[in-house]
Amino acid sequence: MKRPFATGILSSGAGLGLFVLAPLTRALLDNFGLDNTLRFLAGIVFVGGIPVLAYDPNVEEDVQRDSTSQLQEEDSHVDKKAKIVDCSVWTVPTFTVFAVAYMMDSLGASVTRIHLVKYSEEQGNSPDSSSRLLMFYGLTSCFARLLAGRVCDLTWINHRLVFKLVAVLVVYLSFLSPWRKAMFPLFYAASFSGLGNGIVVTTSNLIFLTCVDVERRASAFGLANCLSSFALASAPPFAGFLADQLESYASAFYWPAVYCSFVLSFHLYSSVLKRTETMKVIRR
């Protein structure tokens, strides 16, 4: 089953969209102003939501089952009440650890993605050149999601280990971002930040879909992304507030990097937790 590669293909659309929309948004702002640009982007969101109406979540499994197992599954579905959101996923330690870690990682990555263009303009670079940073970010993120999905298809690749190693790269780049002022180093920072974001997104999706049973996969995926949305909504405004108050982007980039360093603690905890669970299975 090529689930990792399929996950990478599905998630790569976000990076490709950023690559396309970055120059398009700049052109719309220059020619039509902010109001009409927002109307155009809202129309894209509306049109993109139309295909969702035709989406069928009832996917048939390829695994063949005998009649006894099918009857048992039907009885279990009769006994269980339908749940819109199954919050019992929070009782799974692996899911909880990686959901919080993904939220912290999103906090740092969102600050770099949102404020990198403005920071580049304040360093004297032109708006057009600065907007191209998002193009490189989106393109490398798209490539990284495809690559991570293909690599994770290999049976000897540990998804969790890949997530941990790339999260370290994201924290490292967050610390170095304020020191880059010329365009070439900024393109370098944007490209590697996109690579880190793409790999983290693909591996985290795989972790959320495999750390719980089939019935709770949808809830695990939704709740983890819901938690990360709080970081995406709060971190960039707070970073901008710090930059305005302190008249420097150094603090705006440093504080999420320090905060994201706590991700490493969660990663270490998850490793210890995994070894403990393995030892319990062996003893049994």
C-alpha positions in Angstrom: 0.0 0.0 0.0 1.4 3.4 -1.1 -0.2 5.4 1.7 2.8 7.6 2.5 3.4 8.6 -1.1 -0.4 9.2 -1.6 -0.3 11.4 1.5 2.6 13.3 0.1 0.9 13.9 -3.2 -2.3 15.2 -1.6 -0.4 17.5 0.8 1.9 18.9 -2.0 -1.0 21.0 -3.4 -0.6 23.5 -0.6 3.1 24.1 -1.5 2.3 24.4 -5.2 -0.6 26.8 -4.4 1.8 29.1 -2.5 4.2 29.0 -5.4 1.5 30.1 -7.8 -0.4 32.6 -5.6 2.7 34.5 -4.3 3.4 36.3 -7.6 -0.2 36.4 -8.6 -1.1 38.2 -5.3 1.7 40.7 -5.8 0.4 41.5 -9.4 -3.2 41.9 -8.2 -2.1 44.2 -5.4 -0.2 46.4 -7.8 -3.0 46.6 -10.3 -6.3 46.3 -8.4 -5.6 47.3 -4.8 -6.1 45.4 -1.6 -10.0 45.2 -1.6 -10.2 43.6 -5.1 -7.3 41.3 -4.3 -9.1 40.0 -1.3 -12.3 39.5 -3.3 -10.3 37.5 -5.9 -8.7 35.3 -3.2 -12.1 34.7 -1.6 -13.4 33.6 -5.0 -10.6 31.1 -5.3 -11.5 29.6 -1.9 -15.1 29.4 -2.9 -14.4 27.6 -6.2 -12.0 25.3 -4.5 -14.7 24.2 -2.1 -17.1 23.0 -4.8 -15.3 19.7 -5.5 -15.5 18.9 -1.8 -19.3 18.3 -2.3 -18.5 15.4 -4.5 -16.1 13.8 -2.0 -17.0 10.3 -0.8 -15.3 9.3 2.4 -16.5 5.7 2.2 -13.3 4.1 0.8 -13.3 0.3 0.4 -10.4 -1.5 1.9 -8.4 -3.9 -0.3 -8.0 -6.4 2.5 -10.3 -9.5 2.0 -12.3 -10.5 5.0 -14.3 -13.7 5.7 -18.0 -13.7 6.5 -17.4 -14.1 10.3 -15.2 -11.0 10.5 -17.7 -9.0 8.5 -20.6 -10.0 10.8 -18.5 -9.1 13.9 -17.7 -5.7 12.3 -21.4 -5.1 11.6 -22.4 -6.0 15.1 -19.7 -3.6 16.5 -21.0 -0.8 14.3 -24.6 -1.4 15.6 -23.4 -1.3 19.3 -21.3 1.8 18.9 -22.9 5.2 18.7 -21.8 7.5 15.9 -19.4 10.2 17.1 -18.7 13.4 15.3 -15.4 13.8 17.1 -13.8 11.1 19.1 -11.8 12.8 21.9 -10.5 9.4 23.2 -7.5 9.9 20.9 -6.0 12.1 23.5 -5.7 9.0 25.7 -3.2 7.7 23.2 0.2 9.0 24.5 1.9 8.9 21.1 -0.8 10.9 19.5 -0.8 13.5 22.3 2.9 14.0 22.2 3.2 14.4 18.4 0.1 16.6 18.3 1.6 19.0 20.8 5.0 18.8 19.0 3.3 19.6 15.7 1.6 22.6 17.2 4.9 23.9 18.5 6.6 23.3 15.2 3.7 25.2 13.4 4.2 28.1 15.7 7.8 28.7 14.7 7.3 27.9 11.0 4.4 30.2 10.6 6.4 33.2 11.9 9.1 32.7 9.3 6.7 32.2 6.5 4.5 35.2 7.3 7.2 37.8 8.2 10.1 36.8 6.0 8.9 39.0 3.1 8.3 42.1 5.3 11.7 41.5 6.9 13.3 41.3 3.4 11.7 44.6 2.4 13.0 46.3 5.6 16.5 45.2 4.6 16.3 47.3 1.5 15.2 44.6 -1.0 12.5 45.4 -3.6 9.0 44.1 -3.0 9.1 42.0 -6.2 12.2 40.2 -5.1 10.9 39.8 -1.6 7.7 38.3 -2.8 9.7 35.6 -4.7 10.8 34.3 -1.4 7.4 32.7 -1.0 7.7 31.2 -4.4 10.8 29.4 -3.4 9.2 28.5 -0.1 6.2 27.0 -1.8 8.1 25.2 -4.5 10.6 23.5 -2.1 7.7 22.7 0.2 5.8 21.0 -2.6 9.0 19.0 -3.6 9.7 18.0 0.0 6.2 16.7 0.5 6.5 14.5 -2.5 10.0 13.3 -1.6 9.0 12.6 2.0 6.0 10.6 0.9 8.2 8.5 -1.5 10.9 8.0 1.1 8.5 7.0 3.8 7.2 4.2 1.5 10.4 2.4 2.4 9.7 -0.1 5.1 13.0 0.6 7.0 12.3 4.4 7.3 11.0 5.6 10.7 8.4 8.3 10.2 8.8 9.6 13.7 12.6 9.8 13.4 12.3 11.9 10.2 9.9 14.2 11.9 12.3 14.8 14.8 15.4 15.4 12.6 13.6 17.9 10.4 12.0 19.7 13.4 15.6 20.4 14.6 16.4 21.9 11.2 13.3 24.2 11.5 14.4 25.5 14.9 17.9 26.1 13.6 16.7 28.1 10.7 14.4 30.2 13.0 17.4 31.2 15.0 19.4 32.2 11.9 16.7 34.1 10.0 17.3 37.5 11.6 21.0 37.4 10.6 20.3 37.2 6.9 20.0 40.5 5.1 21.1 40.0 1.5 18.7 38.3 -1.0 20.7 35.2 -1.7 20.9 34.2 2.0 17.2 35.0 2.3 16.4 32.7 -0.7 18.5 30.0 1.1 16.5 30.5 4.3 13.2 30.4 2.5 14.1 27.3 0.5 15.3 25.3 3.5 12.3 26.5 5.6 10.0 25.2 2.8 11.8 21.8 2.8 11.5 21.6 6.5 7.8 22.5 6.4 7.0 20.0 3.7 8.7 17.1 5.4 7.2 17.9 8.8 3.7 18.1 7.3 3.9 14.8 5.4 5.4 12.8 8.3 3.1 14.3 10.9 0.1 13.4 8.8 1.4 9.8 8.5 1.9 9.7 12.3 -1.6 10.9 13.0 -3.1 8.3 10.6 -1.1 5.4 12.0 -0.8 5.9 15.7 -4.6 5.2 16.3 -7.0 2.5 15.1 -8.9 2.9 11.8 -12.1 4.2 13.5 -10.3 7.1 15.1 -8.1 8.2 12.3 -10.4 11.0 11.1 -10.7 12.4 14.7 -7.0 12.2 15.2 -6.2 14.0 12.0 -8.8 16.7 12.6 -7.9 17.3 16.3 -4.2 17.5 15.6 -4.7 20.1 12.9 -7.2 22.0 15.0 -4.6 22.3 17.7 -2.0 23.5 15.3 -4.4 26.1 13.9 -4.2 28.0 17.3 -0.5 28.4 16.7 -1.0 29.6 13.2 -3.6 32.1 14.3 -1.7 33.5 17.3 2.1 33.3 16.5 2.4 35.7 13.5 0.3 38.5 15.1 2.3 38.3 18.3 5.6 38.3 16.4 4.5 41.4 14.5 3.5 43.1 17.7 7.0 42.4 19.1 8.7 43.7 16.0 6.6 46.9 16.2 7.3 47.5 19.9 11.0 46.6 19.9 11.6 48.0 16.3 13.5 44.8 15.4 12.6 41.5 13.9 15.2 39.7 16.0 12.9 39.1 18.9 10.1 38.2 16.5 12.2 35.3 15.1 13.9 34.3 18.3 11.0 33.7 20.6 9.3 31.1 18.4 12.7 29.4 18.0 13.1 29.2 21.7 9.6 28.0 22.1 10.0 25.4 19.3 13.1 24.1 21.1 10.7 22.5 23.5 9.6 20.3 20.6 12.9 18.4 21.2 11.8 17.6 24.7 8.6 16.1 23.5 10.5 14.2 20.9 12.8 12.7 23.5 9.7 11.9 25.7 8.1 10.1 22.7 11.2 8.0 22.2 11.3 7.0 25.8 7.6 6.3 25.6 8.0 4.1 22.5 10.7 2.0 24.2 8.6 1.6 27.3 5.6 0.3 25.2 7.9 -2.0 23.4 9.3 -3.4 26.6 5.8 -4.1 27.9 4.9 -6.0 24.8 8.1 -8.1 25.0 7.4 -8.9 28.7 3.9 -10.1 27.8 
